[in-house]
Amino acid sequence: MKYHHIEQAKFLSRPNRFIAYVELNGERTKVHVKNTGRCGELLRENAAVYLEKSENQERTTAYDLVAVEKAGRLVNIDSNAPNKVVEEWLARKQLFPDLTLVRPETIYRNSRFDFYLETASGRKIFMEVKGVTLENDNQAAFPDAPSERAVKHVEELMLAKQEGYEAYILFVIQMKEMRSFSPNEEAQPAFGEALRRARRAGVKVLAYDCEVGPDSLMLRKEVPVVLSSLDRIAEPLLAWYDRGRRILPWRESPTPYHVWISEIMLQQTRVEAVKPYYDRFMKALPDIRSLACVEEEKLLKLWEGLGYYNRARNLKKTAEKIVKDYDGKMPGEYEELIKLPGIGSYTAGAVSSIAFQHAVPAVDGNVLRILSRLRLDGRDVLDAKVKKEIEAELKEAIPPERPGDFNQALMELGAVVCVPNGAPRCSDCPWETFCAAKKAERVMEFPHKAPKRPRGIEKKTILVIRDEGKIALHKRADKGLLAGMYEFPAMEGEHTKERVLAYLKTLGVAPLRIKKLPPSKHIFTHKEWHMTGYAVWVDELERMQPNEDLLFVTPAEMERDYPIPSAFAAYREFI
């Protein structure tokens, strides 16, 4: 866009929104201000300003004030200029290469949008343009004063989106070299909130800075839009991740299968503990088809020690479904993944983003913790509604070119810096300078969680019964806790040696020797086992009363073939 007949002057005063006084050619001159906004940080006494002479000889003011210098930067303040600049830009097909229609000033419902657009491919688009003149430390902001009209426009764009149109709001920053654009929450919090809701609803929010001359204005380049603290986390996070990410076997070969198996194993389990299990599992079951065909007992044996054994059963169910419905190839879309057994929102997001590079979030406890601290967010992170809201917010912050690395970097940050237990290592955090909890010195107060119901306590007496060559095992029921796993015979409750001997008698066992073992405790999600143990030596196990739930195996067979939960780990050393 070009102006004609531009002259430089010196700003003196602005008695109202429409009029200013300048010094032009040594004379005090009244001019028209082509911006009704506040512009208080721009129009300061003695500032260099630029005027366009009007061709209308009958005007009371011969000049329009269109630009001003601020700290060596030229700022265009002509409120009419952004629409003209955008219309020229659209005509050059910069945003929509197949554009066929550009209609300015189009009425929709109770609003008048700046542009209605159509493309050869059938797209129908509403676009609203906002000029931006407010800047601080190379960060642009809008509005510079409360604007209910601007909020209304955003609301109407959301309605248009709901009714099948594409919707854009384009902020034209009327100056050069901006680092970012943000809504001015101080001037109008409602506008910032409306923008965030609009983006979540699918309205495209864009910002461009401009090449500005005394007599010209042209869109220059896209500027990052920061609608929340999450919009600025990606760049420093990825830089930190690139400098020192951990070398992990599933990261070195991030196939869908590898990512899926590793993520399931990593649930409730430390990385270092998972590594040997992952290697063993992959050697035995290298692909989806081998997992689908494996016998359950072999699968549970491979899983032995990882706990939460339904995870392993669901792996097999999912593999069978993938073979049946997807020809053995794991789907990449989040919406398909989440339909599979044992795959929740986190795992679906991890597989889709890491293995397929889809821009979807993967939110687990680590992510909830670090984001609650970053934003001083006091919401209950165990609330499913809160988690869904955070997933929606985070989705907007994912860099489309590196979604998998972004999600892994978040997990990494929560695992090695913003740790779940103990004080976080804030000095190593890429967000240290803008973490709200760090600034407030309240890091350890977050995240907030609703109090859990206390775990129920179950007491058990564990019997390690063996003869010279074999050990007695009991198979648990096919449903319920530790379904289908093997365990040492047990008595409900805590019992004395005398009670144990009486019980053994009912089994037809006359112990040669009995020894009390150290107590043990195992914590499940909702309950605890408090165990008392006895080692029992017998002459021959086969003499015990027939019992279809008992079997007698050698120590080698037990180690090789029978999956025994880690709950009994304290008693395995006595076999």
C-alpha positions, 0 to 999 in steps of 0.5 A: 500500500502506498501513500501520496504527498507524505510530509514529516512533522513534530507531534505536539498534542492530541486534544481528542481522539480525532484531532492532533496538533503538530509542528509542520514547517515551523507552524502549529498545524491541526491534523486529523488522526487516522486512529481512534485508539489510545496510542498514548505510548506512541503520540508523545511530545516532539515525536517525529510523525508523518502526514499525508496531505488530503486531496480534498480542498474543502476539509478543515484539516489538510493532513492525516497523521498516518505514522509515528517514530518510536525509539527508532522504529516507524509505526503506522497508525492508520486504522484503514491501512490494515484492510487495504494491505490485507486485500492487496496481499490476498490478491497476490494469493499469498495465503490461499493460492486458489482464491477466486473471490474476495468480497470486502465488508460482508454481513454475517448475522449481527456482524460485518466481517472484513472479508468473505473469501471463496476458493476454487476448491470450494472453501468458504471463508470469513476473515476479520482483520485487526490493526495492531499498534501496541508494542512492548519489548518487541511483543505486539498486543491488541487491543490498546483499550477495551473493545466490546466490538472486538470480542463480539467479532470473535464470538461471531467467527466461532458461530460461523465456524460452527455453521461450516465456514472457515474462520480467520482472524488476522492481526496486522502488526503495523510495525517491523521485527516483532517477536510475538503477538498476544492479546492485551489481557490488562486492557480487556481480559474477555478478549484474550479468553474469547481468542483462546476459545475461538482457537480451540473451536477451530478459528485460525488466529494469525499475526503478521508484522509489516514493512513500514515506510513513511509512504508505504505499508506491506505485510512482511512475515508471520509472527508467533501468536501467544494466547497463553503461557503454553504458546511459548513453551515449545522453543526452549523445551525442544532446545533443552531436549536436543541438548541432552535427551536420554538415549532409550531403546524405543527412541532409537527405533520409534516404530508404532509397535516399539512406542506402544509397548514401551509406553504401556510398560512405562506406566507406573514403572521407572525407565531404568526398570523397564529397559531389561523387560523391553529388551526381553519382550522384543526378542520374544515378540518382535512384532504385532503378529507374534504378540497376537499369537502368543500363549497367555501364560508365556505373555504373563511370564514375559511381563512378570515383575512389571505388575498390573498384569491386565496391561499385558492381557490388553496388549494381546487383545489389541494385537489380535484386533489390529491383525483382524481389523487393520491387517496387522498394521497399527493405525496412526490416527488418535481417534482409531487408537483410542478405540483399542483395548487398554489404550487411553488418551495418553497412550493414543497421543504418544503413539500417534505423535511419536510414531506417526508425527500427528500433532496430538497431546500425550498428557500423563502425570508428569505433564500435569505436574509440570504444567500446573507448576508452570501456570500456578494452576490450582485445579485438581489434576486427578479430575478427568474434566481438568485433564481434558481441558489441559489436553485441549490447551496443550494441543494448540502449543504443539509445534506441527513439525515436531509433535513427537519430540515435543511430547517426549520432551515434556515427559523427559522434563517431568522425569528428570527435572520437575520430578514427582518426588522431592524438590525439582531441579529448577536451575536445569529447567528451560522454563525457569525464567517464566515458571509462575510457581518458581517466581512465587516460590510455591513449587512444592504446593503443586500439583493439587490433587483431591485426597485419595481414599485410603487403601484397604489392607488385606492380611495374608499368610504365604506358604512356601511348601516344597520337598526335595525337588519341587515347589507347590504353586496355586493358580489364581482365578481367571478374573479379579486381581492378578487373574490367571497368575501363579502364587504360593499357597496362601491363607487369608489373614495373619496366622500363627505357626500352630494355625498353619500346622492345622491348615497343612494337616487338612491338606494331608501334609506332615511337615518335616520342618517349618520356619517363619519368614520375614514379613512383606508388604505389597502396595496395589492401586487400591489395596495393600497386602500385609504378608506373613510367610512360612517356609514348609519342608515336606517329604513328598508333595504328591502326598498332599490331598488332591487339589486341582488348584495346586501343581508341583513344579521344579524351581527351573520350571517355575522360573521358565514357565509360570508367571508369579507376581512381584507381590511374592518377590520377598518369598521367591528367594526361599524356594 
